[in-house]
Amino acid sequence: MATQIDLQKLNETIMSNFELLTKQINERNSIYDDNFKKINRRADSHEQMLENLTKIIRKLEIANEKQNTEFKNLAQNLKTYAYSETVHTDLAPEMTEDETVYYSEKTTQRANTKNSKRESANQKEATREDLILKPTDALRVIESLNGTNDIGVEEFIKSVKLARTRVNDQIILLRMIIAEKITDRAKQSIRFCQITSYEELFSALRTHVSIPNTISGSRNKLQNIRQGNNETVQSYSNRFKQALSELEYSIQAKYSNPISRNLALEQENAEAIKFYIHNLRPDLAYCIMAMQPGTLLDAQQRAIDADVWVQDMANRKLNYRNFNVPARKTENRPNTQTQIIRRPFNTTQNSPIQLKCDNCQRIGHTRSNCYLLKQNFPSVQHGKIPPRRINRITATDREHDNEIPAIEEPPIEELATAEIKTMEGQIRESTTHPESYNMSGVNSPECQEVDDCSWTPEQE
């Protein structure tokens, strides 16, 4: 048993040693492989370096050849130039008189052109010297910036940029601008900023002094600008341009990429044309919409022309209404001006026509609603005999009716025949004695109770 245990221990030790050896061999093989790969890479890099060197050498050879050719061409050009300038030597060929005159004229022309170019360059330098201003003179061009009720930050920056191009010593101008032209609230806003250049000044003014304007806010402000009833197109255009410039500044501050900035500006300018036309007065807006202007400047010019035309037409109408025909001059009559009395155009507005009856000669009703005519001819009103009036019946009235015996009334046909006979008699009386009929109608007590207004029995 002891021998078997010893053999097992030996086998285990041998196996462990074998595994260790295999691991070491594998590690060394991997190291050899890595070294071999590095050597191959270095060899490849050396080959690439050699190829690059050969390419560079080839390029240098080509450049050297080009330089040699250029030197040869320059030598040939110098020879031809010497020949054209009529530099005669013993080796040069003899020239005829015409050739000498031609080349001499050519040389004089070239000399004149050179002199003229020099003179123009000197004039440009002189004009540049005249345009250059002193810092004190350039400071007068710049308006002051207070921070409230001033020209605005962007307009101030424009004036500073314009003055900066006319001055040689720009640093002194910058210090003078900060000391003299920026005052009050604007100076308090940037007093803690370190400003050593114009770009720092512009950024400080835009961040600390200018009011932040968003694109949506400036667009709403642009849409709300409308032309007044008595406002001219010029003043409306100035207000619209100011709001549009604020919108453009807000777009430039938002978009840093120039391509996106230009696209946004083009889109807003196209929309601004629509806003400008729609916010004009209606009589001008209809004319400009029919013309379909392509740019804002074109729309403004057309609006000014349309406004002038509308005012001219209004003045013509006033002159036509106020035109008086002068009296004709004669030899016998003295030159006296006649006064023309004008009637009002519509008299019915001040004193309307009143209704008058042809029958009774009263005011307030017509013949068809005359009370006297209806009183004399009751059939004219309805065309038939009106029904009897039935008052409101209560329970007590019904009991009383049951106690009192009913009175026998004549039939409706007898009443109709009787009324027709009375009408015929009245018509005969009116035809035979019209005056008595009129007087009897007027003197009747029912007619005397009636007022001047057109009162009828139906109005009860």
C-alpha positions, 0 to 999 in steps of 0.5 A, spaced: 500 500 500 505 504 501 508 503 494 502 505 491 501 511 494 508 513 493 507 512 485 501 516 485 505 522 488 510 521 483 505 521 478 502 527 480 509 531 481 511 529 474 504 531 471 505 538 475 512 539 472 510 537 465 504 542 465 509 548 468 514 546 462 508 546 457 506 553 459 513 556 459 514 553 452 508 556 450 509 563 453 516 563 450 513 561 443 508 567 443 514 572 445 518 569 439 512 570 435 511 578 437 518 579 436 518 576 429 512 581 427 515 587 430 521 585 426 517 584 419 513 591 421 520 595 422 522 592 415 515 594 412 516 601 415 523 601 412 521 599 405 515 605 405 521 610 408 525 608 402 519 608 397 517 615 400 525 617 399 525 615 392 518 619 390 521 625 394 528 625 390 523 624 383 519 630 385 526 634 386 529 632 379 522 634 376 522 641 380 530 642 378 528 640 370 522 646 371 527 651 373 532 650 368 527 650 363 524 657 366 531 660 366 532 658 359 525 661 357 528 668 361 534 668 357 530 668 351 525 673 353 531 677 355 534 677 348 528 678 344 526 684 349 533 687 348 532 686 340 525 690 341 528 696 345 533 697 339 539 696 342 544 696 336 551 692 337 556 690 332 553 683 332 546 685 331 543 685 324 542 692 321 534 695 321 531 699 316 528 706 317 521 703 318 523 698 323 527 703 327 521 708 327 516 702 329 520 700 334 522 707 337 514 709 337 513 702 341 518 704 346 515 711 347 508 708 348 511 703 353 515 709 357 508 713 357 504 707 360 509 706 365 509 713 367 501 714 367 501 708 372 506 711 376 502 717 376 495 713 378 499 710 384 501 716 386 494 719 386 491 713 390 496 714 395 495 721 396 487 720 396 488 715 401 493 720 405 487 725 405 482 720 407 486 718 413 483 722 419 486 724 426 483 720 432 480 726 434 476 728 428 474 720 427 471 721 434 466 726 431 463 721 426 461 716 432 455 718 436 454 717 444 451 711 447 447 712 453 444 705 454 437 709 454 434 713 448 440 712 444 441 710 437 442 703 439 448 698 440 448 695 433 448 702 430 453 704 435 458 698 432 457 700 425 459 707 426 465 705 430 467 700 424 466 706 419 471 710 423 476 705 425 478 704 417 479 712 417 484 712 422 492 709 423 492 709 430 486 705 432 488 703 439 488 711 441 481 711 438 479 705 442 481 708 448 477 715 446 471 711 445 471 708 451 472 714 455 468 719 451 462 716 447 460 711 452 456 714 458 451 713 463 448 706 464 452 703 458 458 705 461 456 702 468 454 696 465 461 695 462 465 698 467 468 691 470 469 688 463 477 688 461 477 691 454 483 691 450 480 690 442 474 692 438 472 685 438 472 685 446 468 692 446 463 689 441 461 683 445 461 687 452 456 692 449 452 686 446 452 682 452 451 687 457 448 693 454 443 691 449 436 688 450 436 681 448 431 680 443 428 673 440 426 672 433 419 670 435 418 677 439 421 681 434 417 678 428 411 679 433 413 686 433 414 687 425 407 684 424 403 689 429 406 695 425 400 698 421 399 704 417 395 710 420 389 713 417 393 719 416 400 717 416 404 717 410 408 711 407 414 714 408 414 714 416 410 707 416 416 705 411 421 707 416 418 704 422 417 698 418 425 698 417 427 699 424 423 693 426 426 689 420 433 691 422 432 688 429 429 682 427 435 681 422 440 682 428 436 677 432 437 672 427 445 674 426 446 673 434 442 666 434 445 663 427 453 662 427 453 658 421 453 663 415 449 658 411 443 657 416 444 665 417 443 667 410 437 662 409 433 664 415 434 672 413 432 670 406 426 667 409 424 672 413 425 678 408 420 674 404 415 674 409 416 681 411 414 683 404 407 680 405 407 683 412 409 690 409 403 690 404 398 687 409 399 692 414 398 698 409 392 702 408 386 698 405 386 702 399 393 702 398 394 694 399 389 692 394 393 696 389 400 693 391 398 686 392 395 686 384 402 688 382 406 682 386 413 686 388 419 681 388 423 685 394 421 690 399 424 696 396 420 695 390 414 694 394 416 701 398 417 704 392 410 702 389 406 704 395 409 711 395 407 712 388 400 709 389 399 714 395 401 720 391 396 717 386 390 716 391 392 723 394 392 726 387 385 723 385 382 726 392 384 733 391 381 733 384 374 731 386 375 736 391 376 741 386 371 739 382 366 740 387 368 747 389 368 749 382 364 755 381 362 757 374 364 765 373 359 770 370 360 772 363 362 779 362 359 784 358 360 791 355 354 794 358 353 791 365 358 792 370 363 786 372 359 784 378 360 777 381 354 773 382 353 769 389 351 762 387 346 759 393 346 752 393 341 747 395 342 742 400 343 735 396 338 731 400 332 735 404 328 729 406 334 728 412 332 735 415 325 735 414 322 729 412 315 729 408 309 728 412 303 723 410 297 727 408 290 724 407 286 726 401 279 725 404 279 729 411 285 733 409 289 731 415 296 730 417 299 723 419 295 718 415 293 716 408 286 715 404 287 708 405 287 709 413 282 714 414 277 714 419 272 718 416 272 713 410 271 707 414 266 710 419 262 711 413 263 705 409 265 699 414 265 694 408 271 697 405 275 696 411 274 688 411 270 686 405 265 683 410 261 684 416 265 683 422 264 678 427 260 681 434 265 682 440 265 677 445 267 679 452 270 675 457 265 670 460 266 668 467 262 663 472 258 668 475 256 670 468 254 663 466 249 662 472 246 669 470 245 667 463 242 661 465 237 665 470 235 670 465 232 668 458 236 669 452 234 675 447 232 673 440 236 676 435 235 677 428 238 672 423 245 674 419 242 675 412 237 680 415 242 684 418 247 684 412 241 686 407 239 692 412 247 694 412 247 694 404 241 699 404 244 704 409 250 704 405 246 705 398 243 711 402 249 714 404 252 713 397 246 717 394 247 723 400 254 723 398 253 724 391 247 729 391 250 733 397 257 733 398 258 739 402 253 737 407 256 730 407 263 733 409 260 738 414 256 732 417 262 728 417 266 733 420 261 736 425 260 729 428 261 727 435 265 721 434 270 725 429 271 731 434 274 726 439 279 724 434 286 727 435 290 729 429 294 722 429 291 717 424 287 713 430 283 707 427 278 702 431 283 697 430 288 700 434 284 699 441 
